[in-house]
Amino acid sequence: MEVNQENANGVEIFSVKGSLDSNTSPEFESLIYKSLENGQRKLILDLENLDYISSAGIRVMLKTTKDLKRLDGNIVLCSLQDYVREVFDIAGFDGYLNIEKNLDGAMGRV
């Protein structure tokens, strides 16, 4: 897994490439929570280059969503490949998570 992190107009954008699974999700979670500890409350997860996500990766996203709601923040996922989107749809999390088709849509929703 590779993660590119950048800040655009006060929004922290994490672009994830590769697999988000039980081996890589702790590192990813650590990056996200460092951002939250630094006061960031608006996050976008750009998943255009995410090839695979396991339940461990989904757990990180759900936990982050829950924590940000408690902090009056927001997280938006965007640019999901069809097979990654299907994982969220099947699990029923598509109604709980904010998902947009592209980065522009995510920026407008965060």
N, CA, C and O of each residue as an XYZ file, in Angstrom:
440
protein
N       0.837     -1.175      0.000
C       0.000      0.000      0.000
C       0.885      1.242      0.000
O       1.897      1.313      0.698
N       0.476      2.204     -0.797
C       1.103      3.518     -0.823
C       0.027      4.554     -0.534
O      -1.096      4.448     -1.025
N       0.376      5.551      0.263
C      -0.569      6.614      0.585
C       0.094      7.952      0.309
O       1.175      8.245      0.821
N      -0.569      8.758     -0.506
C      -0.140     10.127     -0.747
C      -1.097     11.021      0.039
O      -2.316     10.921     -0.102
N      -0.530     11.886      0.862
C      -1.336     12.751      1.711
C      -1.073     14.193      1.346
O       0.080     14.618      1.265
N      -2.147     14.958      1.121
C      -1.994     16.375      0.806
C      -3.159     17.155      1.388
O      -4.218     16.593      1.666
N      -2.959     18.442      1.569
C      -4.002     19.308      2.084
C      -4.377     20.290      0.987
O      -3.520     20.966      0.419
N      -5.679     20.358      0.697
C      -6.188     21.283     -0.319
C      -7.366     22.046      0.263
O      -8.402     21.458      0.574
N      -7.212     23.338      0.408
C      -8.283     24.200      0.913
C      -8.817     23.731      2.267
O     -10.024     23.764      2.507
N      -7.917     23.294      3.148
C      -8.320     22.874      4.484
C      -8.863     21.461      4.572
O      -9.349     21.046      5.624
N      -8.785     20.719      3.477
C      -9.260     19.337      3.436
C      -8.054     18.416      3.278
O      -7.242     18.605      2.372
N      -7.936     17.425      4.152
C      -6.851     16.461      4.057
C      -7.280     15.347      3.107
O      -8.303     14.698      3.324
N      -6.495     15.130      2.058
C      -6.821     14.124      1.047
C      -5.792     13.004      1.134
O      -4.588     13.232      1.025
N      -6.295     11.791      1.333
C      -5.459     10.597      1.369
C      -5.738      9.807      0.091
O      -6.848      9.307     -0.094
N      -4.755      9.692     -0.782
C      -4.882      8.899     -2.003
C      -4.214      7.551     -1.737
O      -3.016      7.482     -1.462
N      -5.006      6.482     -1.823
C      -4.526      5.156     -1.453
C      -4.317      4.313     -2.703
O      -5.167      4.267     -3.592
N      -3.166      3.647     -2.753
C      -2.836      2.783     -3.886
C      -2.453      1.402     -3.361
O      -1.691      1.284     -2.401
N      -2.987      0.362     -3.996
C      -2.637     -1.001     -3.606
C      -3.735     -1.666     -2.815
O      -4.914     -1.537     -3.143
N      -3.348     -2.383     -1.764
C      -4.294     -3.152     -0.949
C      -4.398     -2.562      0.450
O      -3.407     -2.155      1.055
N      -5.623     -2.531      0.937
C      -5.880     -2.110      2.313
C      -6.448     -3.325      3.035
O      -7.629     -3.648      2.910
N      -5.580     -3.990      3.793
C      -5.952     -5.254      4.431
C      -5.414     -5.296      5.855
O      -4.999     -4.269      6.392
N      -5.419     -6.461      6.462
C      -4.987     -6.573      7.852
C      -3.512     -6.216      8.032
O      -3.105     -5.829      9.128
N      -2.721     -6.336      6.998
C      -1.303     -5.981      7.087
C      -1.058     -4.483      6.948
O      -0.145     -3.944      7.573
N      -1.861     -3.811      6.139
C      -1.612     -2.403      5.842
C      -2.542     -1.434      6.571
O      -2.221     -0.251      6.691
N      -3.681     -1.909      7.058
C      -4.644     -0.997      7.686
C      -4.127     -0.326      8.963
O      -4.500      0.820      9.214
N      -3.282     -0.979      9.791
C      -2.765     -0.256     10.965
C      -1.940      0.981     10.580
O      -2.050      2.024     11.225
N      -1.133      0.867      9.552
C      -0.350      2.015      9.084
C      -1.268      3.123      8.569
O      -1.056      4.300      8.859
N      -2.282      2.738      7.808
C      -3.234      3.698      7.261
C      -4.002      4.393      8.390
O      -4.179      5.611      8.371
N      -4.450      3.618      9.359
C      -5.179      4.172     10.496
C      -4.298      5.164     11.260
O      -4.777      6.208     11.702
N      -3.034      4.846     11.412
C      -2.104      5.731     12.104
C      -1.970      7.074     11.376
O      -1.943      8.125     12.016
N      -1.888      7.041     10.050
C      -1.805      8.277      9.265
C      -3.054      9.142      9.458
O      -2.969     10.356      9.640
N      -4.202      8.490      9.414
C      -5.458      9.222      9.574
C      -5.536      9.851     10.962
O      -5.889     11.022     11.098
N      -5.207      9.076     11.987
C      -5.358      9.594     13.348
C      -4.309     10.632     13.710
O      -4.551     11.453     14.595
N      -3.164     10.624     13.064
C      -2.204     11.717     13.245
C      -2.816     13.004     12.721
O      -2.661     14.067     13.322
N      -3.506     12.902     11.605
C      -4.177     14.063     11.027
C      -5.270     14.578     11.969
O      -5.401     15.786     12.167
N      -6.048     13.668     12.543
C      -7.099     14.073     13.485
C      -6.499     14.699     14.740
O      -7.018     15.693     15.248
N      -5.411     14.123     15.240
C      -4.741     14.674     16.420
C      -4.220     16.082     16.162
O      -4.116     16.891     17.084
N      -3.895     16.371     14.905
C      -3.422     17.705     14.526
C      -4.577     18.669     14.257
O      -4.352     19.796     13.816
N      -5.804     18.237     14.518
C      -6.955     19.127     14.403
C      -7.717     19.049     13.101
O      -8.692     19.777     12.915
N      -7.302     18.188     12.201
C      -7.999     18.080     10.917
C      -9.368     17.443     11.125
O      -9.484     16.434     11.822
N     -10.409     18.026     10.524
C     -11.767     17.515     10.682
C     -12.469     17.226      9.356
O     -13.603     16.747      9.343
N     -11.793     17.518      8.242
C     -12.353     17.258      6.921
C     -11.389     16.360      6.165
O     -10.263     16.756      5.862
N     -11.844     15.134      5.859
C     -10.993     14.165      5.181
C     -11.654     13.650      3.918
O     -12.872     13.484      3.859
N     -10.835     13.399      2.913
C     -11.274     12.705      1.704
C     -10.338     11.523      1.509
O      -9.117     11.658      1.588
N     -10.928     10.364      1.255
C     -10.160      9.181      0.906
C     -10.371      8.932     -0.579
O     -11.441      8.489     -0.995
N      -9.352      9.216     -1.373
C      -9.399      8.993     -2.819
C      -8.936      7.561     -3.071
O      -7.758      7.241     -2.910
N      -9.865      6.714     -3.464
C      -9.594      5.286     -3.596
C      -9.506      4.831     -5.045
O      -9.728      3.657     -5.343
N      -9.185      5.745     -5.938
C      -9.102      5.429     -7.368
C      -8.117      4.299     -7.657
O      -8.354      3.489     -8.554
N      -7.030      4.237     -6.918
C      -6.001      3.227     -7.165
C      -5.972      2.131     -6.105
O      -4.981      1.413     -5.975
N      -7.058      2.005     -5.352
C      -7.168      0.931     -4.374
C      -7.595     -0.336     -5.105
O      -8.661     -0.383     -5.718
N      -6.752     -1.360     -5.033
C      -7.012     -2.612     -5.746
C      -7.823     -3.610     -4.930
O      -8.550     -4.434     -5.485
N      -7.692     -3.529     -3.599
C      -8.328     -4.529     -2.743
C      -8.565     -3.919     -1.369
O      -7.735     -3.164     -0.863
N      -9.708     -4.254     -0.767
C      -9.986     -3.844      0.601
C     -10.575     -5.027      1.353
O     -11.463     -5.714      0.849
N     -10.080     -5.258      2.546
C     -10.598     -6.331      3.396
C     -11.456     -5.716      4.501
O     -11.622     -4.499      4.571
N     -11.988     -6.564      5.345
C     -12.798     -6.080      6.462
C     -11.976     -5.186      7.390
O     -12.526     -4.275      8.010
N     -10.678     -5.429      7.495
C      -9.819     -4.581      8.329
C      -9.761     -3.159      7.778
O      -9.783     -2.198      8.547
N      -9.687     -3.017      6.469
C      -9.690     -1.703      5.847
C     -11.020     -0.996      6.005
O     -11.069      0.209      6.256
N     -12.092     -1.744      5.858
C     -13.424     -1.174      6.042
C     -13.598     -0.702      7.484
O     -14.189      0.348      7.737
N     -13.078     -1.490      8.422
C     -13.186     -1.125      9.832
C     -12.540      0.235     10.095
O     -13.096      1.051     10.831
N     -11.379      0.485      9.502
C     -10.708      1.773      9.679
C     -11.602      2.903      9.185
O     -11.724      3.933      9.849
N     -12.219      2.722      8.041
C     -13.077      3.760      7.474
C     -14.318      3.994      8.327
O     -14.722      5.138      8.536
N     -14.922      2.920      8.818
C     -16.106      3.057      9.663
C     -15.766      3.727     10.991
O     -16.507      4.592     11.460
N     -14.660      3.334     11.592
C     -14.238      3.922     12.869
C     -13.932      5.405     12.688
O     -14.309      6.224     13.525
N     -13.252      5.750     11.604
C     -12.933      7.144     11.330
C     -14.205      7.952     11.119
O     -14.317      9.071     11.620
N     -15.159      7.400     10.387
C     -16.436      8.077     10.159
C     -17.139      8.356     11.479
O     -17.620      9.464     11.717
N     -17.193      7.347     12.328
C     -17.849      7.486     13.639
C     -17.149      8.547     14.488
O     -17.806      9.394     15.092
N     -15.823      8.501     14.534
C     -15.072      9.457     15.335
C     -15.219     10.881     14.806
O     -15.337     11.824     15.588
N     -15.212     11.041     13.488
C     -15.366     12.377     12.913
C     -16.756     12.944     13.158
O     -16.900     14.148     13.372
N     -17.776     12.103     13.132
C     -19.127     12.589     13.433
C     -19.184     13.131     14.857
O     -19.811     14.159     15.114
N     -18.526     12.435     15.775
C     -18.486     12.860     17.174
C     -17.741     14.199     17.305
O     -18.050     14.991     18.195
N     -16.777     14.450     16.437
C     -15.974     15.672     16.465
C     -16.521     16.762     15.542
O     -15.852     17.766     15.298
N     -17.739     16.562     15.029
C     -18.361     17.485     14.071
C     -17.524     17.638     12.809
O     -17.465     18.718     12.221
N     -16.880     16.555     12.398
C     -16.110     16.544     11.169
C     -16.820     15.743     10.099
O     -17.982     15.368     10.255
N     -16.112     15.484      9.006
C     -16.712     14.757      7.894
C     -15.630     14.019      7.117
O     -14.489     14.469      7.019
N     -16.019     12.887      6.574
C     -15.142     12.104      5.717
C     -15.941     11.684      4.486
O     -17.101     11.285      4.587
N     -15.301     11.782      3.331
C     -15.931     11.383      2.073
C     -14.966     10.468      1.328
O     -13.777     10.763      1.211
N     -15.491      9.359      0.828
C     -14.730      8.445     -0.009
C     -15.046      8.771     -1.459
O     -16.180      9.129     -1.778
N     -14.056      8.652     -2.344
C     -14.349      8.945     -3.744
C     -13.540      8.053     -4.676
O     -12.555      7.426     -4.286
N     -13.994      8.025     -5.916
C     -13.318      7.359     -7.030
C     -13.100      5.867     -6.797
O     -12.042      5.331     -7.125
N     -14.094      5.205     -6.233
C     -13.979      3.774     -5.963
C     -14.088      2.965     -7.248
O     -14.964      3.213     -8.076
N     -13.187      1.992     -7.407
C     -13.305      1.037     -8.506
C     -14.597      0.241     -8.285
O     -15.051      0.104     -7.149
N     -15.184     -0.279     -9.353
C     -16.451     -0.996     -9.248
C     -16.390     -2.147     -8.248
O     -17.320     -2.333     -7.463
N     -15.303     -2.921     -8.267
C     -15.208     -4.077     -7.387
C     -15.007     -3.666     -5.927
O     -15.401     -4.406     -5.026
N     -14.406     -2.511     -5.678
C     -14.281     -2.006     -4.307
C     -15.632     -1.460     -3.855
O     -16.051     -1.691     -2.721
N     -16.304     -0.742     -4.735
C     -17.639     -0.205     -4.408
C     -18.603     -1.337     -4.081
O     -19.440     -1.208     -3.188
N     -18.487     -2.438     -4.800
C     -19.357     -3.584     -4.570
C     -19.195     -4.138     -3.155
O     -20.175     -4.575     -2.551
N     -17.988     -4.127     -2.624
C     -17.746     -4.588     -1.255
C     -18.559     -3.739     -0.272
O     -19.191     -4.277      0.637
N     -18.544     -2.423     -0.450
C     -19.312     -1.535      0.423
C     -20.811     -1.740      0.242
O     -21.563     -1.726      1.216
N     -21.244     -1.929     -0.996
C     -22.666     -2.138     -1.270
C     -23.165     -3.434     -0.637
O     -24.208     -3.446      0.018
N     -22.432     -4.512     -0.829
C     -22.833     -5.815     -0.293
C     -22.883     -5.786      1.234
O     -23.785     -6.357      1.847
N     -21.904     -5.117      1.838
C     -21.845     -5.035      3.298
C     -22.898     -4.086      3.870
O     -23.142     -4.078      5.077
N     -23.515     -3.293      3.008
C     -24.547     -2.367      3.452
C     -24.007     -1.056      4.003
O     -24.744     -0.301      4.637
N     -22.731     -0.777      3.769
C     -22.128      0.436      4.296
C     -22.240      1.617      3.343
O     -21.873      2.736      3.703
N     -22.738      1.387      2.143
C     -22.876      2.477      1.186
C     -23.853      3.538      1.684
O     -23.742      4.702      1.298
N     -24.808      3.161      2.533
C     -25.750      4.127      3.095
C     -25.196      4.873      4.298
O     -25.700      5.938      4.656
N     -24.171      4.327      4.919
C     -23.579      4.924      6.122
C     -22.404      5.845      5.783
O     -22.178      6.856      6.448
N     -21.668      5.479      4.743
C     -20.491      6.242      4.337
C     -20.839      7.227      3.228
O     -21.679      6.942      2.374
N     -20.193      8.377      3.248
C     -20.350      9.355      2.172
C     -19.438      8.939      1.026
O     -18.216      8.923      1.169
N     -20.042      8.604     -0.114
C     -19.277      8.146     -1.267
C     -19.632      9.005     -2.481
O     -20.804      9.184     -2.811
N     -18.604      9.527     -3.131
C     -18.784     10.333     -4.336
C     -18.048      9.690     -5.505
O     -17.128      8.895     -5.314
N     -18.468     10.046     -6.722
C     -17.879      9.453     -7.927
C     -16.460      9.917     -8.185
O     -15.643      9.162     -8.711
N     -16.158     11.170     -7.814
C     -14.827     11.704     -8.121
C     -14.395     12.707     -7.056
O     -15.160     13.053     -6.156
N     -13.165     13.160     -7.180
C     -12.590     14.074     -6.195
C     -13.334     15.411     -6.157
O     -13.522     15.980     -5.082
N     -13.752     15.911     -7.301
C     -14.498     17.182     -7.330
C     -15.788     17.067     -6.538
O     -16.138     17.966     -5.773
N     -16.495     15.955     -6.723
C     -17.727     15.721     -5.975
C     -17.463     15.624     -4.487
O     -18.238     16.136     -3.680
N     -16.385     14.978     -4.125
C     -16.016     14.832     -2.718
C     -15.678     16.190     -2.095
O     -16.069     16.469     -0.962
N     -14.958     17.022     -2.827
C     -14.611     18.354     -2.315
C     -15.864     19.190     -2.062
O     -15.903     19.989     -1.126
N     -16.878     19.005     -2.890
C     -18.127     19.732     -2.706
C     -18.969     19.205     -1.562
O     -19.881     19.887     -1.095
N     -18.678     18.012     -1.110
C     -19.501     17.397     -0.075
C     -18.848     17.395      1.307
O     -19.532     17.247      2.319
N     -17.536     17.556      1.345
C     -16.852     17.506      2.624
C     -17.080     18.765      3.421
O     -16.571     18.891      4.535
